[in-house]
């Protein structure tokens, strides 16, 4: 058996040595120069999580006093790159759809609370459960308002009776994470429920989904691996839903995989964008990369038969 290159983790490796390590561990690299270009511009460490799925389950061996994992016979560097590309395209798709959801829910929160209370309800802690969390959020809003005052022409300076602008101006720069925390901290009541009812959910479920989608969105924004990731912020599974756009209740593992995050997104999108076309875009992505192992995403074979995916076949914005 050939000697495997085992590197010091603090040693910088040339592209030739990176390729040789992969080959020595059993990966097929059909085009050395092509592989080196990918390693040079994507990075060995960035690609490493994408070839984990090709390791032999019991293929570790001791080499130079270090444990070295070996690849299965079907491990191919081109397949690794295809998985990386699939994940990148999936992240771009997910990021765009979450932006639509974020904008819709933010607008709904602003409209529901502003019409029932006053233009500056977000300033008043009596509308929130935890005064400390409210104070932290308000400080972030105030800083954002001050930045916009300095940089933007035509910005509404203040609302009547307040040094801060009305909610429909002040809350525009909330991140999804801030929106999620604000909604979670709102006192239970008819207004909070009215927001959730727009999306066919209970308010506690909507708060949970916003929290989960914040993690998914941040994963996409930071260009981290998404396709087979376990979502740490597990969403609440709703007991009461719109049966016309729901699916079979997932098990605990499936609820923390990307497939169920996409289900959540599609369910929310259908509430305000019934011609979303998300099903078509996802189907196209899966068809472009047929070798991606769907089991790691908890992706059912019969997914297109679920009600949530049968609706919204076209897009007309």
N, C-alpha and C positions, 0 to 999 in steps of 0.2 A: 504494500500500500504506500502511495506517495505521501511524503511528509506535508502536513497541512501548515500553511502560514498562520502563525498565531501572533498577533500584534500586542504590543503594550498599549493599553487604552489611552495613554497620554502621548503616544507617538503619532505624528502626522504621517499618513500613508500616501504614497504616490498612487495615481490612478491605476497603474499596472499592478501594484500590489493589492489594491482593492478588488480588481477583477480576478486576480489569482486566488485570493481568499474565497471568493464565491465559487470559482471553479473547483478548488480543492475540496470544498464541502459538498460538491455534487450538483451545483447549478449549471445548467446548459447556457452558454453564452455564445450564440452562433456568430455574432459580429462584434469582434473585440473593439474596433474603433467606434462603432455606433454606441456600444455600452459605455465606453469611456467618456464620450460626449455627454451622455445622460447623467453619469455620475458627477461629471464636472459642473453641470448646470442645475442639477436637482440636489445632489448630495447623498453620500452613502448613508448618513444617519437619518436623513429624511425618508429615504427609500426603505430603510431597514424594517419598519413595521409592516410594509406591504409584502415582504417575502416571508413573514412569520407563518403564513398559512401554508407554505410549501415545506416546512420542516417535517422531518420524520418524527412521529409521536414519541418514539423511543430510540431516536437516532443520535443521542449524545455520546460523545467519546472523550476520553482524557488525552489531551495532546499538550506536551510541554507544561504539565501541571495545571492545565486549564481545561474547563469543560467546553467542548465545541459541539454545536448542533450541526447535524447533517441534513441535506435536502433530500426530498423524495425524487425518484427518477424523472418525474414529469415537471420538475422545477425548471423554468425557462425564464431568462432575464426579460424577454419580450413580454411575457405574461405579467411579470411584475410591473413593467412600465404601463401595460394596459390597465392594470388594477389602479395604479396611481392616477392615470388619466380619467378613468371612470369616477374615482373618488373626487377628483378636481371638478369634473362636470356636474356631479351630484351636488357638491357644495355650492357651486354657482347657482344652480337651479333652486336649491333650498333657501339660500340667502335672499334671492329675489322674491320668492313667495312669502317668506317671513316678513320682509319689508312691507308687503301689501297688508298683511295681517296686522302688523304693528301700527301702521297708519290708520287702518279702519278702527281698531279698538281704541286707540288714543283719541280719535275724533268722536267716537261714541261716548266715551267717558266724559269728554269736555262738554258735549252737547247735553247729555242727560243731567249732569250735575249743575251746569251753568243755567239751564232753563228752569230748574227747580229751586236753586239757591240764589247765588249772586255771581257776578263776574269774577270775583276773587275768592271763591270758596276754598281754593287750594291753600290759602294763607292760614286758614282757621283750624286750629288743632281739634276743635270739638267734632269735626267730621271724620276724625281718625282715631284708631284704637290705641296706638302706641305713640305718645307725645315725643319720645326720643327719636323714633324712626321718622316721624313727621318733621322734626326739626332738622334732621340730617338731609332729608329730601329738599326741604325748603331752602336750606343753605345752597345746595347744588343748583336749584332753580334760580336763586338770586344771583349767583355767580354767572350763570348762563345769560340772564337778562342784562347784567352789567356789561358783559362782553359784546352782546348784540347792540347795546346802546352806543358803544364806542365805534363799532365797525359798520353798522348797516344804516343806510338812509331810509327814511320812511317808516322806521320802527315805531310802534305805538309806545310812547314813553311811559304812560301810567294810566290806570283806570281812575274813575272818580272816587275820591276818598281814600286812595292808596298810592303809595310810591311805586307800586308794581303794576304791570299791565294785566289785562284780563286773562283768564285761563286760556282762551283760544289763541293768544299770543305767547304767553309765558311758558306753556307746556309743550310747544312745538319741538323743542330741542331735547325732550326727555328721551333717553335711550330706552331700549326694550327692557333692560334690567331695572331701570328706574320706574318705568311704567308698571312693571310687574310688582315691584315693591310697594308702589303707591296704591295699586288696586288691592293688594293683599291687606294693606293697613287701613283701608277704608272701613268705617264702621258698618256692620251688617245692617241691612235695611232695604226698603223698597227701591232706592236709587241704584244700589249696588246690584240688586237682583235684576233690575230693568236692563242694565248693561249686559249682563250674562244672558238674559232671555233673547236678546238680539241674535245671539249665536247658538241658541238652542241648548244652553247649558245651565246648570246650577252655578251660583257665584263661587262656591268653593272649588268646583271643578275648573272653572275658567281661571281662577287664581293659580291653581296647580299647573294647568297647561301653559300659562304664560311663563311660569318659572322654568318648566322643562324646555320650552322653546327658546328661552333666553340662553340656556346652556348650549342648545343646538346652534343657535345663531352665532354665539361667541366662538364655537368650534369652527364654523365656516369663516368668520371674520379673521381668525388667526391662522387660517390655512392649515388647520390640524386635520388629522385623519378622521373621517366621519363614517365611512361605509359599513364597517364592522364594529364600530365603537359601542360600548355599553354606556348608555346615558345614565349618569349618576343620579340626576334629579328625576326620580321615577314619577310619572304622572298619575293622578287619580283617575281610575276608570269610572266613567259616569254610569249611574244607575238609571237615570232618566234622560233620554236623548230623543232627537228627531229620528224616528225609525226609518224614514225615507232615505236617510243618508248615513246610516250607521253600519257597523260590521259586527261580526262575532267577537265577543269579549276576549281579549288576548290573555294568555297566561302571564305570570309574573316576569319571566325572562323576556318574552316577546314585547312586553310593554316598554322595555328599556332599550330596544333596538331601533334602528333608523326607520324601519318600515312603519312602526306605529306612530312615530313622529310625523311621517308623511300623511298618515291617516288623519291625525289631529289637524294638520295643516289643511288638508282637503275639506274636512268637515267644517272648519271655520271659514274657509274661502267660499264654500257654497252658500253661506248665510248672506253674503253681500256681492258675490261674483259668480252667479250660477253658470256662466259660460266660461269658466276659468281655463279649461283646456289642459289642466295639470296632468290628467290621466294620459293624454296623448304624448305629452313631453316625457313623462316617466317611461312610458312604453317604448318610445323611441330610444331613450338612453339604454334601457335594458337590451333592446335589439342590437344596438351598436356594440355592446360588450356582452355577448352571450355566454362567455366562459366564466364570468364573475360568479363565485359560489354564493347563491342567494340565501342559503341556510344561515350564514353568518349575519345576515340582516334580518333574520326571522321572517323572510319573505315567502308567503304561501304560494303554491303553484296556481291556485285558482283565484288569485287576487282580483282579477278583472271582473269576477262575478259578484263581488261584494257591492252593495248599494252605493257606498260612498264613491267608488270608482266608476260606476256606470253613469253617473250624473256629470254634467259639465264637460261635454265632449269637444266643444269648440271654444274659441276665445274671441271676444269682440269688445275691446275696451273702449 
